[in-house]
Amino acid sequence: MASYDVIVIGSGPGGYVCAIRCAQLGLKTACVEGRETLGGTCLNIGCIPSKALLHASHQLHEAEHNFAKMGLKGKSPSVDWKQMQAYKDDVIGQNTKGIEFLFKKNKIDWLKGWGSIPAPGQVKVGDETHEAKHIIIATGSEPTALPGITIDEKVVVTSEGALSLPKVPKKMVVIGAGVIGLELGSVYARLGSEVQVIEFLDHITPGMDAEVSKQFRRLLSKQGLSFTLGAAVQKVEATKTKAKVTYQLRKDDSEVVVDADVVLVATGRKPYTDGLGLTELGVEMTDRGQIRTDARWATNVKGIYAIGDAITGPMLAHKAEDEGMAAAEVVAGKHGHVNYGVIPGVIYTHPEVSNVGETEESLKDAGRAYKVGKFSFMGNGRAKVNFAADGFVKILADKDTDRILGAHIIGPMAGDLIHEICVAMEFGASAQDLAMTCHAHPTYSEAVREAALACGDGAIHA
């Protein structure tokens, strides 16, 4: 029986980051992982492989639609799907091996296998039981399925199956208009699939600023995705090569049946805690199946902590990373901190969509007086040069104090641009602070400054 200061269960972004921080703080650390590779869902079957396919398919889009405008003439490239998959797999391998290297560098033991907690202070992996002063659960999440839908990962797939289809389907139906469905739907639309997105609500991207959501849907529609909103999927009947999707329109209760080669079920994710033995330990759970924790990421059972998708809050890799570092600080006897009001969200389509903080809807609901500064990428020189002038930057600031309360960007590099605003919000900056900061020209970032100027006397290029 090995003895550790900390055993982290799960090696996703929350778990591996937590383990590294624990080791850096001088704690003897081990990490439990049952996959053949480290990195969890994100690196193996989530964030990283999906970005590889988004990048590759965007290059195809550029070649087909914009190269000729720049004087780059020639035959459009054809899609070698097998090679594109090999590129994706190579990227996964580089990243997962990188985590393995970091574990060795920081002297973290990888306990290979699936973990359970037979008692406080003990973690069982396979036939071996290890002791730990602190146990941190970072087991992540898994896709949710709708009642009556059987996932086979061949014809009816989750995001995992959608990343490794044997061929590009002629027709794909995506159930759910959230981040995962729109990113992967966008990939296959660029590769030539007919993509139909079916969503229960009457708008896409639930929780997003409404103005951004409407613009986003218009732009995706122009790219070939079709949207059926206000529709409840009743059933999916699959054969070996095809599927029939039956949905009911909420406005008149009429039923519609559509055919598809592949059905992607992208209706969200749920915490993955099976097999840990939490019920037997008496660990308190929320009504939504999440592990209940306090402000220090501790469960009600002494010595057991939890972070990431397994607990409440947005299911985002970077949120898990922040919690992993904070929980490590706590078990090392220091103070851990996560500012949940400044956690950005990004959708990696083209254009990208990002957000942080409040939306107009949330501010109205709270009865808070605010002002809006908005700037279109049509007024940004760099965006026009790069055929990327769709979208805008929108900054929300307190009406009286000018303090930045939130921001929403749809446009080129939105996922990178949002961080300037995150840093500003972390320091309690006003829109004027951002507006008075010199920005290099010509850059996309100038659109952020212009939106900040629009919170005051007005943007220059609008």
Secondary structure, DSSP 8 states (H G I E B T S, - for coil): --EEEEEEE--SHHHHHHHHHHHHTT--EEEEE-SSSSSHHHHHHSHHHHHHHHHHHHHHHHHHHTTGGGT--S------HHHHHHHHHHHHHHHHHHHHHHHHHTT-EEEES-EEEEETTEEEETTEEEEEEEEEE---EEE---TT----SSSEE-HHHHTT-SS--SEEEEE--SHHHHHHHHHHHHTT-EEEEEESSSSSSTTS-HHHHHHHHHHHHHTT-EEEESEEEEEEEE-SS-EEEEEEETTT--EEEEEESEEEE-S-EEE--TTS-HHHHT--B-TTS-B---TTSB-SSTTEEE-GGGSSS---HHHHHHHHHHHHHHHTTS-----TTS--EEE-SSSEEEEEE--HHHHHHHT--EEEEEEEGGG-HHHHHTT----EEEEEEETTT-BEEEEEEEETTHHHHHHHHHHHHHTT-BHHHHHTS---SS-TTHHHHHHHHHTTT--S--
